[in-house]
Amino acid sequence: MGVQIYLLDRRMVTLLVDDAAEKIGTLRQFWKVTEIDDERAAEIGAVKANLASKPAPVAVMIAEVAELPLATEPGRGIAVHLVLGWDEDRPSVTDFAWDYLPILGYAVKTADSAGYVLHEERGGLLYPMSKSRAVELGILNAAGQLVRRGQPSIIECRAVKPYIALYAEADCLLSDGRAVEILTSIEAGNLPTPAWYAGKRPADVAAYPAGRAA
């Protein structure tokens, strides 16, 4: 099926957590990673360039609809939208582990169309998220505002080895506790050291040396 890219859209929506309301961004389905040509890459680049003057939203909602049941109606799936934490310099994301971005919950459209209510998934069922629960999870601060939670940082990298031609594979531990294998584009014969990864985000280690086009 391939890895799908979702691109940051201009449309904003209202996310509700109890009486707290915040504007969040939306993501539209773009192209698969293997389908990116110069023109499509330029479109991603244009979105990224716009972020230089205005940071990306704190969180985003995927416009594409999924189905999950509410705890109050466990036998019937309803339309829901995945909500992700977001980096201020990020124009897009892939659906491969959502590029390690935190999943904040699921957005459900309100009956009066005023916005989307944030829900927490537990045991395959959705429960409306209370403000206190959102604060507990680090989604809201004590003032009821969304907290920016983008990609976790790399705590340590335990090993780096050649992968395929011009790529290295790093065995890393992320700050959210996940152990992951990260691919880095490299120059021939130029393998990064494990120490180079520490403190960076996965997005920052896509290419070595840093800043070189992957």
N, C-alpha and C positions, 0 to 999 in steps of 0.2 A: 504493500500500500504506500510506503514511503513516508518520510517525515514532512508534516505540513507546517507551513509558516503562517502566522497570524500577524497582521500589520496594524499598528495603532491608527485609529480613525479619528476624525475631527469631532464626531458626535460624543457628547457627554450625557450621562444619565444620573439620576439621584438615587443614592443608596441609603436606605433607612435602617438604623439600629435603634430600636425603641424610638425615643424622640430626637435622636441625633440624625441629622441629614447631611450627607456629603456628596459633592459631585465627583464622579469617577469616570474614567475613560472607557472606551469600547475598542474591541479588537475585531477586525473583519478577516475572514479567511482569505488568504492570498494565494500563493503557489507552493508547490512542493519544493523542497531543497534542491532536488535534481532538475527542476524546471526553471531555475533562475538564470536568466541571460543578462546581457548588459543593460537592456532597457528596464527589466524588472529590478535589477540591483540598483539602478539609478533612482527608482521610485522609493526604495527603502532608504537610500542615501538622502533623498529630499526630505523625508519625514525626520530623519536623524538631524539634518541641518536645521530644521525648524525648532528643534529642542534646545538649540544654542541660545535662543532668545526667550524661550518659555519652557521651563522644565516639564517633563511628562507628568501625568496625573499620579497621585499616590497609589492608587489601585485601579484595576481595569476589570471589565466584564467581557467575556467572550460572547459576541453576538449570536453565535451558533447555539442552537437550542439542544439541550439534553433532556432526559426524562428521569425523574426520581419521585418517589411517593412522599407525601407529608406524613408525619407521625399521626396526625388526626385522621388521615385517610390512607392507611397502609396498602390497600388493595388497588390503588389507582395512581398511576404515574402522572405527574404534571410537568409542564415546561419549566425548565430551570436554566440558569446561566452560571458557569463557573466564574468565580471571582479570584483574581490573583493579586498579590502584592507586586509592586512595580518599581524598577530603577528609574531615576530621574533622567538618565541619558539613553534609555532603551527605546528603539523604534519598533521592535518586533520580538516575537518569541516563537519557538517551535513547540510542537506537541510531544517532543521526545523529553519526557519527565518535566515538561514546561520549563526547560532550561534551569531547573533547580529553584525556580521562584516559589515562594510560599503560597499554598492554597488557603485563602481566607474563608471560603465557604461557598455557598450557592445563592444567587439572587433570584427571587420569585416576584413576579409582577403583582403589584397591588391591585385590588378590585377597582379602585377609583382612578387608576393609571397615574397616580401622583409620583410613583417611583418604583423601586425594587426593594424588597425586604431581605436583609441578609439572614440566611439560615445556616445552621451547623448540621453536618451529616454525622449521624451516629447509628451504627448498625444497619446501614442502608436506608434509614429514614431521616427526614429533614425536620429540624426543630428551629423555630424562630430564635435568633440569637439576642439575648438580653444585653443591655449596655454593660452590666457588671461582668458578664461572661466575656464580652469583647475586650474589656479592659484586662481581665485575667489572661486572655490569650495574647495580649500585646497588639491587638488590632486597633483599639482606641486608646487614647491617653485619658487621664483623669478628667480632662475638660470635655471629653466626648468627641475629640477630633481624631481622624484617621492618622495612624502612624505609618510613615514610609518604611516598608519592609521589602527590600528587593532581594537580589541574590545573596545567599550567605557567603561569607568569606572562607578561604581555605585555611584551616588551622595548621595543617602539616601535610607534607607530601612524603610518603614512605618509600617510593621507588619510582623511577622513570626509565622506560625502556623503548627501543624502537618499535614501531607498530607496522605500518605499511610505508611505502616510499614517501619520504618527506613528511612523515607524521611520527609523533612520539605519544606514548600512552603513560599517563601519570596516575598512580594509585594514591588518592587524596582523601583526607578527612575534612568535612565541612563543619562550619560553626553550628549548624543545626543538628549535628550528630550523624549525618549520613556519610557512609563510605562510598565513594564514587570513583569511576575511572574516567579521566578527562583526556580528550585528544587535543594535541597542540600541533599546528603546522610549523615545520622547522625547515631550516636550510640544510643542505646535504652535509652530513658530518658534524652538525652543530646541535648537540643534545642539551636541553636545559638541565640544570641541577635541581634536585628536590627542594633546596632552599629558595630557589627563584619563585616557586609557587606560593610560599607562605605569605599570608596577609592579603593576597589578591582575590578577586572574584573569579569564578569560572570564565566570565566574559572577558576578563583582562588577560587570560592566558591562552587565547585562541591561536596566537601566533608568537613565535620566538625567533629573533628578538622582538620585544614588545613594540607594537606599532607597525610591524610589517604586515602587509596584507596577507590574510590566510589563503 
